[in-house]
Amino acid sequence: MKAFWLPAFILCAIGLAMGQGHSTVIPSARTTESPRERLAFLVGSFVTEVHILPGRMVKNESVGKGTSEVSWVLDSMFLFVDERSVNPVLGVYKGFGLLGYDPHDKQYVLSMYNNFGDHPQYRGTFAGDTLVLAARVPAPGKSFDQQVRWYSDGEIVRLEVLNDAGEGFVPVIRQAARRAQGGSKQTPGR
């Protein structure tokens, strides 16, 4: 019996040590929705309020207004994202992207392109009800890690953007998207 406990204890200790320094991810709740159906909360026409948070780039919070149009495309295999906003820090922002599910890697993939010339590709999955995607973003002088998180908060769809330049993830943008008048959810294939 003693011979069983020592290897079990060692495996447990190794598992705990490997988990040190990693944030806890809440596993997705069991659901009958397909991976694509889980994205349905993002579909629609939205009016957005973009908050750029104080940090290295700006001393005071900046608020901007915009729109977000998200629709099913290519036989409901992907979401097309058309994001536009204006704020005092970034000026005019225009971004287009495709968001879909890669069944081979079992991850969601967002390829985003914007009018600043950025074109990151984010990968990730759901942590609970939050879609968490991450990418390495090239920047002059030093690349950084970026994470985007989307989740539904009642009638509002929230987006958070966090950057990590080597000191841990720090929120840099928070966006609240409210469904535009007449903007409704669509399920895949409709």
C-alpha positions in Angstrom: 0.0 0.0 0.0 2.9 2.3 0.8 4.3 1.8 -2.7 1.0 3.2 -4.2 1.0 6.4 -2.1 4.5 7.6 -2.9 4.0 7.7 -6.8 0.5 9.2 -6.3 2.0 11.9 -4.0 4.8 12.7 -6.5 2.3 13.0 -9.4 0.1 15.2 -7.4 3.0 17.5 -6.4 4.2 17.7 -10.0 0.7 18.6 -11.1 0.4 21.3 -8.5 3.9 22.7 -9.4 3.0 22.9 -13.1 -0.1 24.8 -12.3 1.7 27.5 -10.3 1.6 30.9 -11.9 -1.3 30.2 -14.2 -4.7 31.8 -13.7 -7.6 29.6 -13.1 -9.8 29.0 -16.1 -13.4 28.1 -15.4 -14.4 25.2 -17.6 -17.2 25.7 -20.0 -20.6 24.5 -18.7 -21.9 21.5 -20.5 -24.1 22.7 -23.3 -26.0 21.2 -26.2 -25.1 24.2 -28.4 -22.6 23.6 -31.2 -19.4 25.7 -31.1 -20.9 28.0 -33.8 -24.2 28.4 -31.9 -22.3 29.6 -28.9 -21.3 32.6 -30.9 -24.9 33.7 -31.6 -24.8 36.3 -28.8 -22.4 38.3 -30.9 -24.7 38.5 -34.0 -26.5 41.7 -34.7 -26.3 45.5 -35.2 -24.9 47.3 -32.2 -24.2 50.8 -31.0 -21.0 50.8 -29.0 -19.4 52.9 -26.3 -15.6 52.4 -26.2 -13.7 53.2 -23.0 -9.9 53.5 -23.4 -8.5 53.1 -19.9 -5.7 55.1 -18.4 -2.3 53.5 -18.7 1.0 53.9 -20.5 -0.5 55.4 -23.6 -3.0 57.8 -22.0 -3.2 59.4 -18.6 -7.0 59.9 -18.5 -9.8 57.6 -19.6 -11.1 58.4 -23.1 -14.6 57.5 -24.3 -15.6 57.0 -27.9 -18.8 56.0 -29.8 -19.1 53.5 -32.6 -21.0 50.7 -34.3 -20.6 47.0 -34.6 -22.2 44.9 -37.3 -21.8 41.1 -36.9 -23.4 38.7 -39.3 -23.2 35.0 -40.3 -21.3 34.4 -43.5 -20.2 31.5 -45.7 -23.1 29.2 -44.9 -23.0 30.2 -41.3 -19.5 28.8 -40.8 -18.1 32.2 -39.7 -19.1 35.5 -38.3 -18.2 38.7 -40.2 -17.3 41.5 -37.8 -17.4 45.1 -39.0 -16.3 47.4 -36.2 -16.1 51.2 -36.4 -15.5 53.8 -33.8 -14.2 57.3 -33.1 -12.4 58.4 -30.0 -9.9 61.1 -28.9 -7.0 58.6 -28.5 -7.2 56.3 -31.6 -9.1 58.7 -33.8 -11.1 56.8 -36.4 -10.9 53.0 -36.1 -12.2 50.6 -38.7 -11.8 46.9 -38.3 -13.0 43.9 -40.2 -12.7 40.3 -39.1 -13.8 36.7 -39.5 -14.5 34.6 -36.4 -15.1 30.9 -36.7 -14.4 27.5 -35.0 -11.5 25.3 -36.1 -12.7 21.7 -35.4 -9.2 20.3 -35.8 -7.7 22.4 -33.0 -11.0 22.7 -31.2 -10.4 26.5 -30.9 -12.1 29.6 -32.0 -10.1 31.7 -34.5 -10.5 35.5 -35.1 -8.6 37.0 -38.0 -8.9 40.8 -37.6 -7.7 43.6 -40.0 -7.9 47.3 -39.3 -7.1 50.7 -40.8 -3.9 50.9 -38.7 -2.4 48.0 -40.7 -2.7 45.6 -37.8 -3.8 42.0 -38.7 -3.6 39.8 -35.6 -5.0 36.3 -35.4 -6.5 35.4 -32.1 -7.1 31.8 -30.9 -8.9 30.5 -27.8 -12.1 29.1 -26.4 -14.9 29.7 -23.9 -14.1 30.0 -20.2 -17.6 29.7 -18.8 -19.7 32.1 -20.8 -16.8 34.3 -21.9 -15.1 33.8 -25.2 -11.4 34.3 -24.5 -9.0 34.8 -27.4 -5.3 35.6 -27.4 -2.7 36.8 -29.9 0.9 38.0 -30.1 0.8 41.5 -31.5 3.9 42.9 -33.3 4.7 46.5 -32.4 7.6 48.8 -33.0 10.3 48.0 -30.6 8.6 45.2 -28.8 5.8 42.7 -29.5 3.2 42.1 -26.8 0.5 39.6 -25.9 -3.1 40.7 -26.2 -6.3 39.0 -25.0 -9.9 39.8 -26.1 -12.8 38.7 -24.0 -16.5 38.8 -25.2 -19.5 38.0 -23.0 -23.1 38.7 -22.8 -24.3 40.9 -19.8 -28.1 40.8 -20.2 -28.9 42.9 -23.2 -25.4 44.3 -23.5 -22.4 42.5 -25.2 -19.2 43.4 -23.5 -15.7 43.3 -25.0 -12.6 43.7 -23.0 -9.1 44.1 -24.5 -6.1 43.3 -22.2 -2.4 43.8 -23.1 0.7 42.2 -21.5 4.0 43.8 -22.3 5.8 41.5 -19.8 4.2 42.5 -16.6 0.9 40.7 -16.7 -2.3 41.4 -18.5 -3.7 44.9 -18.0 -7.1 46.1 -19.3 -6.7 48.8 -21.9 -10.2 48.9 -23.6 -13.7 48.1 -22.4 -16.6 48.3 -24.8 -20.3 48.0 -24.2 -22.4 47.1 -27.2 -26.2 47.7 -27.1 -28.4 46.2 -29.8 -29.5 48.9 -32.3 -33.1 49.6 -32.8 -34.5 46.6 -34.8 -31.2 44.7 -34.5 -31.9 41.1 -33.5 -30.0 37.9 -32.9 -29.9 35.3 -35.7 -29.2 31.7 -35.3 -26.8 30.0 -37.6 -28.1 29.1 -41.0 -30.8 31.8 -41.1 
